[in-house]
Amino acid sequence: MVIESADYALEISAAEWRMTPAEEAQRAKQAAQGMNDFMRRLGDAVERQQRRKKDPKQRGDEQD
């Protein structure tokens, strides 16, 4: 977003909402699960790539 102006006033107020300890724990759990899922998918992709390099038949490079 771009805001262009020569005449504006910015007011910053104190935070009016905070997560409860239970909400923070749930958020941390979700973040950890997201990272675990990402790392698993990354590892799977690396393994597939390595298998393709070892087995040219999987790449369609087989010569008859």
PDB file of N, CA, C and O in Angstrom:
ATOM      1  N   MET A   1       0.846  -1.156   0.000  1.00  0.00           N
ATOM      2  CA  MET A   1       0.000   0.000   0.000  1.00  0.00           C
ATOM      3  C   MET A   1       0.903   1.234   0.000  1.00  0.00           C
ATOM      4  O   MET A   1       1.926   1.270   0.685  1.00  0.00           O
ATOM      5  N   VAL A   2       0.517   2.223  -0.763  1.00  0.00           N
ATOM      6  CA  VAL A   2       1.256   3.475  -0.810  1.00  0.00           C
ATOM      7  C   VAL A   2       0.313   4.592  -0.409  1.00  0.00           C
ATOM      8  O   VAL A   2      -0.791   4.718  -0.940  1.00  0.00           O
ATOM      9  N   ILE A   3       0.760   5.391   0.528  1.00  0.00           N
ATOM     10  CA  ILE A   3      -0.020   6.561   0.939  1.00  0.00           C
ATOM     11  C   ILE A   3       0.829   7.783   0.638  1.00  0.00           C
ATOM     12  O   ILE A   3       1.924   7.948   1.175  1.00  0.00           O
ATOM     13  N   GLU A   4       0.307   8.630  -0.225  1.00  0.00           N
ATOM     14  CA  GLU A   4       1.026   9.849  -0.570  1.00  0.00           C
ATOM     15  C   GLU A   4       0.259  11.032  -0.007  1.00  0.00           C
ATOM     16  O   GLU A   4      -0.930  11.205  -0.273  1.00  0.00           O
ATOM     17  N   SER A   5       0.955  11.836   0.769  1.00  0.00           N
ATOM     18  CA  SER A   5       0.331  13.008   1.351  1.00  0.00           C
ATOM     19  C   SER A   5       1.413  13.919   1.884  1.00  0.00           C
ATOM     20  O   SER A   5       2.485  13.471   2.289  1.00  0.00           O
ATOM     21  N   ALA A   6       1.117  15.197   1.877  1.00  0.00           N
ATOM     22  CA  ALA A   6       2.033  16.156   2.468  1.00  0.00           C
ATOM     23  C   ALA A   6       1.485  16.651   3.805  1.00  0.00           C
ATOM     24  O   ALA A   6       2.168  17.359   4.545  1.00  0.00           O
ATOM     25  N   ASP A   7       0.250  16.271   4.100  1.00  0.00           N
ATOM     26  CA  ASP A   7      -0.391  16.800   5.304  1.00  0.00           C
ATOM     27  C   ASP A   7      -1.166  15.687   6.003  1.00  0.00           C
ATOM     28  O   ASP A   7      -2.338  15.458   5.702  1.00  0.00           O
ATOM     29  N   TYR A   8      -0.528  15.013   6.914  1.00  0.00           N
ATOM     30  CA  TYR A   8      -1.223  14.001   7.694  1.00  0.00           C
ATOM     31  C   TYR A   8      -0.622  13.946   9.090  1.00  0.00           C
ATOM     32  O   TYR A   8       0.509  14.375   9.317  1.00  0.00           O
ATOM     33  N   ALA A   9      -1.393  13.414  10.006  1.00  0.00           N
ATOM     34  CA  ALA A   9      -0.922  13.269  11.383  1.00  0.00           C
ATOM     35  C   ALA A   9      -1.003  11.788  11.745  1.00  0.00           C
ATOM     36  O   ALA A   9      -2.006  11.128  11.473  1.00  0.00           O
ATOM     37  N   LEU A  10       0.043  11.282  12.351  1.00  0.00           N
ATOM     38  CA  LEU A  10       0.092   9.882  12.738  1.00  0.00           C
ATOM     39  C   LEU A  10       0.011   9.795  14.254  1.00  0.00           C
ATOM     40  O   LEU A  10       0.791  10.424  14.969  1.00  0.00           O
ATOM     41  N   GLU A  11      -0.935   9.014  14.727  1.00  0.00           N
ATOM     42  CA  GLU A  11      -1.066   8.794  16.161  1.00  0.00           C
ATOM     43  C   GLU A  11      -0.884   7.313  16.436  1.00  0.00           C
ATOM     44  O   GLU A  11      -1.524   6.476  15.800  1.00  0.00           O
ATOM     45  N   ILE A  12      -0.015   6.986  17.380  1.00  0.00           N
ATOM     46  CA  ILE A  12       0.219   5.603  17.761  1.00  0.00           C
ATOM     47  C   ILE A  12      -0.315   5.424  19.171  1.00  0.00           C
ATOM     48  O   ILE A  12       0.084   6.120  20.105  1.00  0.00           O
ATOM     49  N   SER A  13      -1.219   4.479  19.297  1.00  0.00           N
ATOM     50  CA  SER A  13      -1.819   4.245  20.614  1.00  0.00           C
ATOM     51  C   SER A  13      -1.262   2.957  21.202  1.00  0.00           C
ATOM     52  O   SER A  13      -0.640   2.153  20.507  1.00  0.00           O
ATOM     53  N   ALA A  14      -1.494   2.782  22.471  1.00  0.00           N
ATOM     54  CA  ALA A  14      -1.073   1.552  23.150  1.00  0.00           C
ATOM     55  C   ALA A  14      -1.879   0.380  22.609  1.00  0.00           C
ATOM     56  O   ALA A  14      -3.021   0.540  22.178  1.00  0.00           O
ATOM     57  N   ALA A  15      -1.272  -0.793  22.636  1.00  0.00           N
ATOM     58  CA  ALA A  15      -1.969  -1.996  22.167  1.00  0.00           C
ATOM     59  C   ALA A  15      -3.215  -2.223  23.021  1.00  0.00           C
ATOM     60  O   ALA A  15      -3.174  -2.124  24.248  1.00  0.00           O
ATOM     61  N   GLU A  16      -4.307  -2.525  22.353  1.00  0.00           N
ATOM     62  CA  GLU A  16      -5.558  -2.727  23.082  1.00  0.00           C
ATOM     63  C   GLU A  16      -5.935  -4.192  23.186  1.00  0.00           C
ATOM     64  O   GLU A  16      -6.894  -4.541  23.874  1.00  0.00           O
ATOM     65  N   TRP A  17      -5.187  -5.050  22.507  1.00  0.00           N
ATOM     66  CA  TRP A  17      -5.515  -6.475  22.524  1.00  0.00           C
ATOM     67  C   TRP A  17      -4.241  -7.273  22.645  1.00  0.00           C
ATOM     68  O   TRP A  17      -3.236  -6.958  22.008  1.00  0.00           O
ATOM     69  N   ARG A  18      -4.281  -8.283  23.443  1.00  0.00           N
ATOM     70  CA  ARG A  18      -3.154  -9.193  23.604  1.00  0.00           C
ATOM     71  C   ARG A  18      -3.699 -10.611  23.605  1.00  0.00           C
ATOM     72  O   ARG A  18      -4.832 -10.861  24.016  1.00  0.00           O
ATOM     73  N   MET A  19      -2.861 -11.541  23.131  1.00  0.00           N
ATOM     74  CA  MET A  19      -3.251 -12.947  23.163  1.00  0.00           C
ATOM     75  C   MET A  19      -3.230 -13.435  24.603  1.00  0.00           C
ATOM     76  O   MET A  19      -2.398 -13.022  25.411  1.00  0.00           O
ATOM     77  N   THR A  20      -4.157 -14.312  24.894  1.00  0.00           N
ATOM     78  CA  THR A  20      -4.122 -14.972  26.192  1.00  0.00           C
ATOM     79  C   THR A  20      -2.999 -16.000  26.157  1.00  0.00           C
ATOM     80  O   THR A  20      -2.543 -16.365  25.073  1.00  0.00           O
ATOM     81  N   PRO A  21      -2.547 -16.473  27.298  1.00  0.00           N
ATOM     82  CA  PRO A  21      -1.517 -17.521  27.287  1.00  0.00           C
ATOM     83  C   PRO A  21      -1.953 -18.748  26.473  1.00  0.00           C
ATOM     84  O   PRO A  21      -1.127 -19.357  25.792  1.00  0.00           O
ATOM     85  N   ALA A  22      -3.223 -19.112  26.536  1.00  0.00           N
ATOM     86  CA  ALA A  22      -3.713 -20.259  25.762  1.00  0.00           C
ATOM     87  C   ALA A  22      -3.652 -19.966  24.261  1.00  0.00           C
ATOM     88  O   ALA A  22      -3.274 -20.835  23.475  1.00  0.00           O
ATOM     89  N   GLU A  23      -4.022 -18.752  23.864  1.00  0.00           N
ATOM     90  CA  GLU A  23      -3.950 -18.375  22.448  1.00  0.00           C
ATOM     91  C   GLU A  23      -2.504 -18.350  21.959  1.00  0.00           C
ATOM     92  O   GLU A  23      -2.209 -18.788  20.847  1.00  0.00           O
ATOM     93  N   GLU A  24      -1.612 -17.837  22.793  1.00  0.00           N
ATOM     94  CA  GLU A  24      -0.192 -17.790  22.428  1.00  0.00           C
ATOM     95  C   GLU A  24       0.371 -19.203  22.285  1.00  0.00           C
ATOM     96  O   GLU A  24       1.147 -19.471  21.367  1.00  0.00           O
ATOM     97  N   ALA A  25      -0.012 -20.101  23.181  1.00  0.00           N
ATOM     98  CA  ALA A  25       0.446 -21.493  23.099  1.00  0.00           C
ATOM     99  C   ALA A  25      -0.069 -22.142  21.818  1.00  0.00           C
ATOM    100  O   ALA A  25       0.671 -22.859  21.145  1.00  0.00           O
ATOM    101  N   GLN A  26      -1.335 -21.893  21.477  1.00  0.00           N
ATOM    102  CA  GLN A  26      -1.909 -22.446  20.247  1.00  0.00           C
ATOM    103  C   GLN A  26      -1.196 -21.886  19.020  1.00  0.00           C
ATOM    104  O   GLN A  26      -0.924 -22.622  18.071  1.00  0.00           O
ATOM    105  N   ARG A  27      -0.892 -20.591  19.033  1.00  0.00           N
ATOM    106  CA  ARG A  27      -0.190 -19.973  17.912  1.00  0.00           C
ATOM    107  C   ARG A  27       1.201 -20.578  17.769  1.00  0.00           C
ATOM    108  O   ARG A  27       1.642 -20.862  16.655  1.00  0.00           O
ATOM    109  N   ALA A  28       1.889 -20.775  18.878  1.00  0.00           N
ATOM    110  CA  ALA A  28       3.223 -21.367  18.837  1.00  0.00           C
ATOM    111  C   ALA A  28       3.154 -22.804  18.311  1.00  0.00           C
ATOM    112  O   ALA A  28       4.018 -23.231  17.545  1.00  0.00           O
ATOM    113  N   LYS A  29       2.134 -23.538  18.720  1.00  0.00           N
ATOM    114  CA  LYS A  29       1.963 -24.918  18.248  1.00  0.00           C
ATOM    115  C   LYS A  29       1.720 -24.943  16.736  1.00  0.00           C
ATOM    116  O   LYS A  29       2.291 -25.767  16.022  1.00  0.00           O
ATOM    117  N   GLN A  30       0.875 -24.040  16.263  1.00  0.00           N
ATOM    118  CA  GLN A  30       0.591 -23.970  14.828  1.00  0.00           C
ATOM    119  C   GLN A  30       1.832 -23.567  14.040  1.00  0.00           C
ATOM    120  O   GLN A  30       2.079 -24.102  12.959  1.00  0.00           O
ATOM    121  N   ALA A  31       2.615 -22.629  14.568  1.00  0.00           N
ATOM    122  CA  ALA A  31       3.835 -22.203  13.885  1.00  0.00           C
ATOM    123  C   ALA A  31       4.835 -23.352  13.809  1.00  0.00           C
ATOM    124  O   ALA A  31       5.475 -23.555  12.777  1.00  0.00           O
ATOM    125  N   ALA A  32       4.968 -24.100  14.897  1.00  0.00           N
ATOM    126  CA  ALA A  32       5.887 -25.240  14.904  1.00  0.00           C
ATOM    127  C   ALA A  32       5.422 -26.307  13.923  1.00  0.00           C
ATOM    128  O   ALA A  32       6.240 -26.884  13.208  1.00  0.00           O
ATOM    129  N   GLN A  33       4.129 -26.576  13.879  1.00  0.00           N
ATOM    130  CA  GLN A  33       3.598 -27.570  12.945  1.00  0.00           C
ATOM    131  C   GLN A  33       3.818 -27.127  11.511  1.00  0.00           C
ATOM    132  O   GLN A  33       4.163 -27.939  10.653  1.00  0.00           O
ATOM    133  N   GLY A  34       3.617 -25.831  11.245  1.00  0.00           N
ATOM    134  CA  GLY A  34       3.861 -25.307   9.907  1.00  0.00           C
ATOM    135  C   GLY A  34       5.310 -25.467   9.497  1.00  0.00           C
ATOM    136  O   GLY A  34       5.591 -25.831   8.355  1.00  0.00           O
ATOM    137  N   MET A  35       6.233 -25.202  10.406  1.00  0.00           N
ATOM    138  CA  MET A  35       7.656 -25.364  10.096  1.00  0.00           C
ATOM    139  C   MET A  35       7.989 -26.834   9.881  1.00  0.00           C
ATOM    140  O   MET A  35       8.739 -27.166   8.964  1.00  0.00           O
ATOM    141  N   ASN A  36       7.447 -27.715  10.707  1.00  0.00           N
ATOM    142  CA  ASN A  36       7.678 -29.153  10.539  1.00  0.00           C
ATOM    143  C   ASN A  36       7.173 -29.628   9.182  1.00  0.00           C
ATOM    144  O   ASN A  36       7.857 -30.386   8.494  1.00  0.00           O
ATOM    145  N   ASP A  37       5.979 -29.187   8.795  1.00  0.00           N
ATOM    146  CA  ASP A  37       5.421 -29.566   7.496  1.00  0.00           C
ATOM    147  C   ASP A  37       6.306 -29.059   6.352  1.00  0.00           C
ATOM    148  O   ASP A  37       6.570 -29.785   5.393  1.00  0.00           O
ATOM    149  N   PHE A  38       6.755 -27.821   6.463  1.00  0.00           N
ATOM    150  CA  PHE A  38       7.616 -27.246   5.437  1.00  0.00           C
ATOM    151  C   PHE A  38       8.916 -28.039   5.309  1.00  0.00           C
ATOM    152  O   PHE A  38       9.346 -28.368   4.203  1.00  0.00           O
ATOM    153  N   MET A  39       9.537 -28.344   6.455  1.00  0.00           N
ATOM    154  CA  MET A  39      10.811 -29.065   6.417  1.00  0.00           C
ATOM    155  C   MET A  39      10.622 -30.480   5.859  1.00  0.00           C
ATOM    156  O   MET A  39      11.490 -30.977   5.141  1.00  0.00           O
ATOM    157  N   ARG A  40       9.509 -31.127   6.177  1.00  0.00           N
ATOM    158  CA  ARG A  40       9.235 -32.457   5.630  1.00  0.00           C
ATOM    159  C   ARG A  40       9.084 -32.380   4.123  1.00  0.00           C
ATOM    160  O   ARG A  40       9.647 -33.199   3.397  1.00  0.00           O
ATOM    161  N   ARG A  41       8.318 -31.391   3.646  1.00  0.00           N
ATOM    162  CA  ARG A  41       8.122 -31.249   2.209  1.00  0.00           C
ATOM    163  C   ARG A  41       9.429 -30.904   1.506  1.00  0.00           C
ATOM    164  O   ARG A  41       9.690 -31.394   0.407  1.00  0.00           O
ATOM    165  N   LEU A  42      10.246 -30.070   2.127  1.00  0.00           N
ATOM    166  CA  LEU A  42      11.543 -29.728   1.553  1.00  0.00           C
ATOM    167  C   LEU A  42      12.432 -30.965   1.477  1.00  0.00           C
ATOM    168  O   LEU A  42      13.073 -31.209   0.455  1.00  0.00           O
ATOM    169  N   GLY A  43      12.472 -31.743   2.552  1.00  0.00           N
ATOM    170  CA  GLY A  43      13.269 -32.967   2.561  1.00  0.00           C
ATOM    171  C   GLY A  43      12.809 -33.944   1.495  1.00  0.00           C
ATOM    172  O   GLY A  43      13.626 -34.561   0.812  1.00  0.00           O
ATOM    173  N   ASP A  44      11.476 -34.084   1.354  1.00  0.00           N
ATOM    174  CA  ASP A  44      10.940 -34.971   0.323  1.00  0.00           C
ATOM    175  C   ASP A  44      11.361 -34.510  -1.067  1.00  0.00           C
ATOM    176  O   ASP A  44      11.730 -35.326  -1.911  1.00  0.00           O
ATOM    177  N   ALA A  45      11.305 -33.203  -1.302  1.00  0.00           N
ATOM    178  CA  ALA A  45      11.682 -32.665  -2.619  1.00  0.00           C
ATOM    179  C   ALA A  45      13.165 -32.896  -2.899  1.00  0.00           C
ATOM    180  O   ALA A  45      13.541 -33.234  -4.021  1.00  0.00           O
ATOM    181  N   VAL A  46      13.999 -32.717  -1.890  1.00  0.00           N
ATOM    182  CA  VAL A  46      15.438 -32.956  -2.066  1.00  0.00           C
ATOM    183  C   VAL A  46      15.688 -34.426  -2.376  1.00  0.00           C
ATOM    184  O   VAL A  46      16.479 -34.748  -3.263  1.00  0.00           O
ATOM    185  N   GLU A  47      15.021 -35.320  -1.652  1.00  0.00           N
ATOM    186  CA  GLU A  47      15.185 -36.756  -1.909  1.00  0.00           C
ATOM    187  C   GLU A  47      14.750 -37.126  -3.321  1.00  0.00           C
ATOM    188  O   GLU A  47      15.429 -37.905  -3.990  1.00  0.00           O
ATOM    189  N   ARG A  48      13.636 -36.584  -3.781  1.00  0.00           N
ATOM    190  CA  ARG A  48      13.172 -36.862  -5.152  1.00  0.00           C
ATOM    191  C   ARG A  48      14.194 -36.377  -6.160  1.00  0.00           C
ATOM    192  O   ARG A  48      14.493 -37.074  -7.130  1.00  0.00           O
ATOM    193  N   GLN A  49      14.730 -35.189  -5.938  1.00  0.00           N
ATOM    194  CA  GLN A  49      15.732 -34.633  -6.852  1.00  0.00           C
ATOM    195  C   GLN A  49      16.979 -35.515  -6.877  1.00  0.00           C
ATOM    196  O   GLN A  49      17.538 -35.768  -7.945  1.00  0.00           O
ATOM    197  N   GLN A  50      17.410 -35.978  -5.724  1.00  0.00           N
ATOM    198  CA  GLN A  50      18.602 -36.830  -5.664  1.00  0.00           C
ATOM    199  C   GLN A  50      18.351 -38.163  -6.360  1.00  0.00           C
ATOM    200  O   GLN A  50      19.238 -38.682  -7.037  1.00  0.00           O
ATOM    201  N   ARG A  51      17.159 -38.719  -6.203  1.00  0.00           N
ATOM    202  CA  ARG A  51      16.839 -39.980  -6.885  1.00  0.00           C
ATOM    203  C   ARG A  51      16.836 -39.799  -8.396  1.00  0.00           C
ATOM    204  O   ARG A  51      17.290 -40.681  -9.125  1.00  0.00           O
ATOM    205  N   ARG A  52      16.332 -38.671  -8.872  1.00  0.00           N
ATOM    206  CA  ARG A  52      16.315 -38.401 -10.308  1.00  0.00           C
ATOM    207  C   ARG A  52      17.733 -38.335 -10.859  1.00  0.00           C
ATOM    208  O   ARG A  52      17.990 -38.820 -11.961  1.00  0.00           O
ATOM    209  N   LYS A  53      18.644 -37.747 -10.116  1.00  0.00           N
ATOM    210  CA  LYS A  53      20.030 -37.648 -10.572  1.00  0.00           C
ATOM    211  C   LYS A  53      20.690 -39.016 -10.633  1.00  0.00           C
ATOM    212  O   LYS A  53      21.533 -39.263 -11.496  1.00  0.00           O
ATOM    213  N   LYS A  54      20.307 -39.917  -9.709  1.00  0.00           N
ATOM    214  CA  LYS A  54      20.904 -41.250  -9.677  1.00  0.00           C
ATOM    215  C   LYS A  54      20.297 -42.177 -10.714  1.00  0.00           C
ATOM    216  O   LYS A  54      20.970 -43.092 -11.190  1.00  0.00           O
ATOM    217  N   ASP A  55      19.031 -41.960 -11.075  1.00  0.00           N
ATOM    218  CA  ASP A  55      18.330 -42.857 -11.986  1.00  0.00           C
ATOM    219  C   ASP A  55      17.859 -42.071 -13.208  1.00  0.00           C
ATOM    220  O   ASP A  55      16.780 -41.481 -13.167  1.00  0.00           O
ATOM    221  N   PRO A  56      18.635 -42.046 -14.293  1.00  0.00           N
ATOM    222  CA  PRO A  56      18.272 -41.259 -15.484  1.00  0.00           C
ATOM    223  C   PRO A  56      16.949 -41.705 -16.100  1.00  0.00           C
ATOM    224  O   PRO A  56      16.315 -40.923 -16.808  1.00  0.00           O
ATOM    225  N   LYS A  57      16.514 -42.944 -15.849  1.00  0.00           N
ATOM    226  CA  LYS A  57      15.240 -43.419 -16.406  1.00  0.00           C
ATOM    227  C   LYS A  57      14.073 -42.584 -15.897  1.00  0.00           C
ATOM    228  O   LYS A  57      13.092 -42.392 -16.615  1.00  0.00           O
ATOM    229  N   GLN A  58      14.165 -42.088 -14.672  1.00  0.00           N
ATOM    230  CA  GLN A  58      13.092 -41.280 -14.108  1.00  0.00           C
ATOM    231  C   GLN A  58      12.995 -39.922 -14.785  1.00  0.00           C
ATOM    232  O   GLN A  58      11.945 -39.280 -14.742  1.00  0.00           O
ATOM    233  N   ARG A  59      14.076 -39.482 -15.406  1.00  0.00           N
ATOM    234  CA  ARG A  59      14.058 -38.182 -16.086  1.00  0.00           C
ATOM    235  C   ARG A  59      13.629 -38.307 -17.534  1.00  0.00           C
ATOM    236  O   ARG A  59      13.427 -37.298 -18.210  1.00  0.00           O
ATOM    237  N   GLY A  60      13.488 -39.522 -18.015  1.00  0.00           N
ATOM    238  CA  GLY A  60      13.143 -39.695 -19.417  1.00  0.00           C
ATOM    239  C   GLY A  60      14.356 -39.656 -20.301  1.00  0.00           C
ATOM    240  O   GLY A  60      14.221 -39.461 -21.509  1.00  0.00           O
ATOM    241  N   ASP A  61      15.562 -39.836 -19.742  1.00  0.00           N
ATOM    242  CA  ASP A  61      16.802 -39.791 -20.516  1.00  0.00           C
ATOM    243  C   ASP A  61      17.238 -41.158 -21.001  1.00  0.00           C
ATOM    244  O   ASP A  61      18.344 -41.302 -21.523  1.00  0.00           O
ATOM    245  N   GLU A  62      16.392 -42.166 -20.840  1.00  0.00           N
ATOM    246  CA  GLU A  62      16.763 -43.524 -21.196  1.00  0.00           C
ATOM    247  C   GLU A  62      16.959 -43.615 -22.705  1.00  0.00           C
ATOM    248  O   GLU A  62      16.130 -43.135 -23.479  1.00  0.00           O
ATOM    249  N   GLN A  63      18.041 -44.223 -23.106  1.00  0.00           N
ATOM    250  CA  GLN A  63      18.330 -44.396 -24.519  1.00  0.00           C
ATOM    251  C   GLN A  63      18.205 -45.868 -24.863  1.00  0.00           C
ATOM    252  O   GLN A  63      18.786 -46.714 -24.183  1.00  0.00           O
ATOM    253  N   ASP A  64      17.459 -46.184 -25.903  1.00  0.00           N
ATOM    254  CA  ASP A  64      17.280 -47.583 -26.327  1.00  0.00           C
ATOM    255  C   ASP A  64      18.302 -47.991 -27.325  1.00  0.00           C
ATOM    256  O   ASP A  64      18.295 -49.134 -27.784  1.00  0.00           O
TER     257      ASP A  64
END
